[in-house]
């Protein structure tokens, strides 16, 4: 994992994400910091998230709506995402851990994180109304 010196804003955002049990959007992070009276602008939140992601200390996941959500590491969860109702069902285990290890060994590539998501229709959206 990369080591980096983070700004106070980056450190606050990293700590906030590490405390969460679920991923948060940049807007949600901005609102949480505002509630905590930590005056950080939305543009600063986006810049900090990009730096933290490139440093390998957080991960991003793109929702079907196009919005990115962020979480601290380790957060190795994968999802089944419904394209109709946008529900996201976490998978219980990681089916690609062995592949990640193989890629690291074969290519000497330091993997910070990976994402795996399946898109389709949940049971409720499949049932005829």
C-alpha positions in Angstrom: 0.0 0.0 0.0 1.3 3.5 -0.8 2.3 5.7 2.0 1.5 9.3 1.7 1.3 12.5 3.7 -2.3 13.7 3.6 -3.7 17.2 4.1 -5.9 17.7 7.1 -9.0 17.7 4.8 -7.9 14.4 3.1 -7.2 12.9 6.5 -10.7 13.9 7.8 -12.3 12.3 4.8 -10.3 9.2 5.1 -11.2 8.8 8.8 -14.9 9.5 8.0 -14.9 6.7 5.4 -13.0 4.3 7.6 -15.8 4.7 10.3 -18.6 3.9 7.9 -20.2 0.5 7.3 -21.3 1.4 3.8 -20.0 3.4 0.9 -20.8 7.1 0.7 -21.1 9.5 -2.2 -19.0 12.7 -2.4 -22.2 14.7 -1.6 -23.0 12.5 1.4 -19.4 13.0 2.7 -19.7 16.8 2.1 -23.0 16.8 4.1 -21.5 14.7 7.0 -18.5 17.1 7.3 -20.9 20.0 7.2 -22.9 18.5 10.1 -19.7 18.0 12.0 -18.9 21.7 11.5 -15.9 20.9 9.4 -16.0 23.6 6.7 -14.9 21.7 3.5 -16.2 22.7 0.1 -17.7 20.1 -2.2 -14.9 20.7 -4.8 -12.3 20.0 -2.0 -14.1 16.8 -1.2 -13.9 15.6 -4.8 -10.2 16.5 -5.0 -9.4 14.8 -1.7 -11.3 11.7 -2.8 -9.3 11.5 -6.1 -6.0 11.8 -4.2 -7.0 9.2 -1.6 -8.1 6.8 -4.4 -4.9 7.2 -6.3 -3.0 6.6 -3.1 -4.8 3.3 -2.7 -6.3 4.0 0.7 -10.0 4.2 -0.5 -11.9 2.6 -3.2 -14.6 3.9 -5.5 -17.6 2.0 -7.0 -19.8 3.4 -9.8 -23.6 3.0 -9.3 -25.9 2.5 -12.3 -27.0 6.1 -11.9 -23.4 7.2 -12.7 -22.7 8.4 -9.2 -19.5 7.2 -7.5 -19.5 6.0 -3.9 -16.4 5.7 -1.8 -15.3 3.5 1.1 -12.3 2.9 3.2 -10.2 -0.2 2.8 -10.6 -3.1 3.4 -14.1 -3.1 2.0 -14.0 -6.2 -0.3 -17.7 -6.4 -1.2 -19.2 -7.2 -4.5 -22.7 -6.6 -5.6 -25.7 -7.7 -7.7 -27.3 -4.4 -8.9 -30.8 -4.2 -10.3 -31.0 -1.9 -13.4 -34.7 -1.2 -12.8 -35.0 -0.3 -9.1 -31.2 0.3 -8.4 -31.1 -2.0 -5.4 -27.7 -3.3 -4.7 -27.3 -6.7 -3.0 -23.9 -7.4 -1.5 -22.3 -10.8 -2.2 -21.2 -12.7 0.9 -17.7 -13.6 -0.3 -15.1 -12.5 -2.8 -14.9 -14.8 -5.9 -11.8 -13.1 -7.3 -9.2 -13.2 -4.4 -7.3 -15.9 -6.1 -7.2 -14.0 -9.4 -5.9 -10.9 -7.6 -3.1 -12.9 -6.0 -2.2 -14.5 -9.4 -2.1 -11.1 -11.1 0.2 -9.8 -8.4 2.5 -12.7 -8.7 2.5 -12.9 -12.5 2.8 -9.2 -13.3 4.3 -7.8 -10.1 1.4 -5.4 -10.0 0.4 -4.0 -6.6 -3.4 -4.3 -6.5 -4.9 -1.7 -4.1 -8.5 -3.0 -4.5 -10.8 -4.5 -7.1 -14.5 -4.3 -7.8 -16.9 -6.8 -9.2 -20.5 -6.0 -10.0 -23.2 -7.9 -11.8 -26.1 -6.0 -13.4 -29.5 -7.3 -14.2 -33.0 -7.5 -12.6 -33.7 -8.4 -9.0 -36.4 -10.9 -8.1 -39.0 -8.2 -7.4 -38.4 -6.5 -10.8 -38.6 -9.8 -12.7 -42.0 -10.7 -11.3 -44.8 -9.5 -13.6 -47.0 -6.9 -12.0 
